Amino acid sequence: MTDMQIVNDYLADLALTEHPFDADFLAQLQSRHVAKHTFNSVSAVLKHPLPLEVDHLFTKIIQKQFGGYCFEHNKLVFHVLKNLGFEVKLLLAKVVYNRDVEVPRTHRATLVTYQGTQYLLDVGFGPQGAVFPLKLVLDVPQQQGHMTYRISQNKAQEYCFDVLKNGEYFTLYTFDLNHYSEADCELSHFYSHKHPNAAFVNNLVVSKKALNETHSLRNGEYHHITASHTDVTEIDNTEQLHQLLTGVFSLNIDEAISAYLFSKFAKPAQLS
C-alpha cells in the first residue's frame, strides 16, 4: 500500500475522512483511536514477531483490529499525521510511575505543533493514558471526563505527564524535547518486548478507553472503570478470559490461545 492509501484507510476506520485537519481533528483522532484499538501485550507474551514497518502496523492494528502497544500505535499515528502535513516530533519517554528513579526510555509518544500550540498526543499508554491530546503548558490542570491531567517539570527540567490521583498529582512518565530517531525506537522496542525482565513480557495487559469508561485487564483481573465506581472481576477460568478478550476487547483469538494465556497469567494470580 502507498503512504496515502494507509492514511486514507486509517481515517476511514475512525470515520474522520470528512473532518477538517485542525485541533479538533487531533482530539477526535486520539479519542477514537484509544476507544476502538486496544492497548495490549498479547503479541509480546505470545512471542510473535513485532516489526515496526508501517505496512505491518496498519495490517495488525487497523485491518486485523489486534491492537498493540506504544511503539506500534504511536508510530502508525505519527506516520498518518506526518503525511497529512502536521508538524510532528517523535518523543521517547521514561515510565517512572511517580518514582525518582533512572529507567530507560521505553515509551513512544508524539509532539504535534498546530498553529503555534504544542500538544502531547499519545494513543499508546493504556488505561491511565489521556483520551485527548494535552497542551504542552506547565502546571495547568486539563480535565478529561472524570480524570485530570497536567504537564509539569521536575528538578531535572524534564517534562512530566501527570494524572490526579486521590487529590495529588502522580507522574506517569517523563520526557524531553531532544531529537530521537526511529533507530532509537527500534532499540527501546526490542528491550520492551524481548528482555526477560520487561513488563510487557511478563504481564498480560489489555485495555481500551473512552471519555468516561475504561476497560482494563491485567493478568487475572478485569477492571471496568467509570466516573462513579470501579468494578473488579477475578478471572476464574479460560472461558471467562476468552469471553473478555473476544467480547469486551474484540480480539480475534481462538480458545486454545486463551487457555494458554489463562494458565500462564491469570491462573497463578488466582492461586497466589
C-alpha positions in Angstrom: 0.0 0.0 0.0 1.1 3.6 -0.6 1.5 6.0 2.3 -1.7 7.9 1.3 -3.7 4.6 1.0 -2.7 3.8 4.6 -3.6 7.4 5.7 -7.0 7.3 3.9 -7.9 3.9 5.2 -6.9 4.9 8.7 -9.1 8.0 8.6 -12.0 5.9 7.2 -11.5 3.4 10.1 -12.0 6.2 12.6 -14.8 7.9 10.5 -12.6 11.0 10.1 -12.4 11.4 6.3 -14.6 14.5 6.2 -13.2 16.2 9.2 -11.0 19.4 8.7 -7.4 19.0 9.8 -7.5 21.2 12.8 -7.0 21.0 16.6 -10.4 19.2 17.0 -9.2 16.7 14.4 -6.3 15.8 16.7 -8.6 15.4 19.6 -11.1 13.2 17.7 -8.2 11.1 16.3 -6.8 10.3 19.7 -10.1 9.7 21.4 -11.5 7.5 18.7 -8.3 5.5 18.4 -8.0 4.7 22.1 -11.7 3.8 22.3 -11.5 1.4 19.3 -8.0 0.0 19.2 -6.8 -1.9 22.2 -3.6 -1.3 24.0 -2.3 -4.8 24.7 0.7 -7.1 25.3 -0.8 -10.2 23.6 1.6 -10.4 20.7 4.6 -9.8 23.1 3.6 -12.5 25.6 2.9 -15.0 22.7 6.5 -14.1 21.4 5.2 -13.1 18.0 7.5 -11.0 15.8 6.7 -7.3 16.2 8.2 -5.5 13.2 7.7 -1.7 13.1 7.3 -1.2 9.4 4.2 0.9 8.8 2.6 -1.6 6.4 2.8 -4.3 9.2 1.4 -1.9 11.8 -1.5 -0.9 9.6 -2.3 -4.6 8.9 -2.1 -5.5 12.6 -3.9 -2.6 14.2 -6.4 -1.5 11.5 -7.1 -4.4 9.3 -6.8 -7.2 11.9 -8.0 -5.0 14.7 -5.5 -6.6 17.0 -4.1 -3.5 18.7 -0.6 -3.4 20.2 1.5 -1.1 22.4 3.1 2.3 22.3 5.8 1.7 19.7 3.1 0.3 17.3 0.2 2.6 17.9 2.1 5.8 18.1 4.3 5.1 15.1 1.2 4.5 13.0 -0.4 7.7 14.1 2.9 9.6 13.7 3.0 8.3 10.1 -0.6 9.4 9.4 -0.1 12.9 10.9 3.1 13.5 9.1 1.6 12.5 5.7 -1.3 14.9 6.4 1.1 17.7 6.8 1.1 18.2 10.5 4.3 19.2 12.3 5.2 16.2 14.4 8.2 15.3 16.6 9.0 11.8 17.9 9.2 11.7 21.7 10.8 9.0 23.8 9.7 8.9 27.5 10.7 7.2 30.7 7.9 5.5 32.5 8.5 6.3 36.2 5.2 5.8 38.0 5.9 8.6 40.5 9.3 7.3 41.4 12.6 9.2 41.4 14.5 6.5 39.5 16.6 6.2 36.4 14.9 4.0 33.9 15.3 3.5 30.1 13.2 5.4 27.6 10.7 2.7 26.8 7.7 4.7 25.8 7.0 6.5 22.5 4.6 9.5 22.1 4.2 12.3 19.7 4.5 16.1 19.9 2.3 17.9 17.5 2.6 21.6 16.8 -0.6 23.2 15.3 -0.9 27.0 14.8 1.8 27.7 17.4 0.4 25.4 20.1 2.2 22.2 21.1 0.3 19.1 22.0 1.3 15.8 23.6 -0.5 13.2 21.6 -0.3 9.7 22.9 -2.5 6.8 21.7 -0.4 4.1 23.4 -0.4 4.4 27.2 -3.2 2.1 28.2 -5.8 2.6 30.9 -4.1 5.6 32.6 -3.5 7.5 29.4 -5.3 10.6 28.2 -8.3 10.4 25.8 -7.4 13.8 24.2 -4.1 15.4 23.5 -2.7 17.6 26.2 -1.5 21.1 25.6 2.2 21.4 26.4 1.7 24.2 29.0 3.1 23.9 32.6 1.0 23.3 35.7 -2.4 23.8 34.2 -5.0 21.2 35.1 -6.5 19.6 32.0 -9.9 17.9 32.7 -10.9 14.9 30.6 -14.1 13.4 31.8 -13.6 12.2 35.4 -9.8 12.4 35.1 -7.5 15.4 35.4 -4.0 15.6 33.8 -1.3 18.2 33.7 2.2 18.8 32.3 4.8 19.8 34.9 8.6 19.9 35.1 10.8 18.0 37.5 14.1 19.1 39.1 16.0 17.8 36.0 13.9 20.1 33.8 12.2 17.2 32.2 8.5 17.4 31.3 6.2 15.2 33.4 2.9 13.7 32.3 0.9 13.7 35.5 -2.5 12.4 36.5 -4.5 13.4 39.5 -5.0 10.5 42.0 -6.7 10.9 45.4 -6.1 14.7 45.4 -2.4 14.5 44.4 -0.6 14.5 41.1 1.1 11.3 40.1 3.8 11.3 37.4 3.2 8.6 34.9 6.2 9.4 32.6 8.8 12.0 31.9 10.1 13.2 28.6 12.2 15.9 26.9 12.2 17.6 23.5 15.5 16.2 22.3 15.9 14.6 18.9 15.1 10.9 18.7 15.0 8.7 15.7 13.3 5.5 14.5 16.6 3.8 15.3 16.3 4.8 18.9 12.8 3.4 18.9 14.0 0.1 17.5 16.3 -0.3 20.4 13.7 0.6 23.0 11.1 -1.6 21.3 13.5 -4.6 21.3 14.0 -4.2 25.0 10.3 -3.8 25.7 9.1 -6.9 24.0 12.2 -9.1 24.3 14.0 -8.5 27.5 13.1 -11.2 30.1 12.5 -8.5 32.8 10.4 -6.2 30.6 6.9 -5.6 31.9 5.3 -6.5 28.6 6.9 -9.9 28.5 5.7 -10.8 32.0 2.2 -9.5 32.1 -1.0 -9.9 30.1 -2.4 -6.4 29.7 -5.3 -5.3 27.5 -7.3 -2.1 27.7 -9.4 0.3 25.7 -10.6 3.7 26.9 -13.5 6.1 26.3 -14.0 9.5 27.9 -16.0 8.2 30.9 -15.4 4.5 30.7 -12.3 2.3 30.8 -12.0 -1.5 30.3 -8.7 -2.8 31.7 -7.5 -6.4 32.0 -4.2 -7.2 33.8 -3.3 -10.9 34.3 -6.1 -12.3 36.5 -8.2 -9.2 37.0 -10.6 -7.2 34.8 -11.5 -3.7 35.8 -14.5 -1.8 34.5 -13.9 1.9 35.4 -16.5 4.7 35.2 -16.7 8.1 36.9 -18.7 6.8 39.8 -17.2 3.4 40.5 -14.7 0.6 39.6 -15.9 -3.0 39.3 -13.1 -5.5 39.7 -13.7 -9.1 38.4 -11.4 -12.0 39.2 -10.9 -14.1 36.1 -11.6 -17.7 37.3 -11.4 -19.8 34.1 -10.4 -20.0 30.5 -13.9 -19.4 29.2 -14.2 -16.2 31.2 -10.9 -14.8 29.8 -11.8 -15.8 26.3 -15.2 -14.0 26.5 -13.4 -10.9 27.8 -10.8 -10.9 25.1 -13.1 -11.6 22.2 -16.2 -9.8 23.5 -15.2 -6.7 25.5 -11.9 -6.2 23.7 -13.0 -7.6 20.3 -9.7 -9.5 19.7 -9.7 -12.4 17.2 -8.2 -15.1 19.4 -9.0 -18.8 19.4 -9.8 -20.7 22.6 -6.5 -22.5 22.7 -4.7 -19.2 22.9 -7.0 -18.0 25.6 -6.4 -21.3 27.5 -2.6 -20.7 27.3 -2.9 -17.1 28.4 -5.1 -18.1 31.4 -2.7 -20.8 32.5 0.3 -18.5 32.3 -1.0 -15.2 33.5 -4.5 -15.5 35.2 -4.4 -18.8 37.0 -1.2 -18.1 39.0 -2.8 -14.8 40.3 -5.9 -16.8 41.2 -3.9 -19.3 43.3 -1.5 -16.9 44.9 
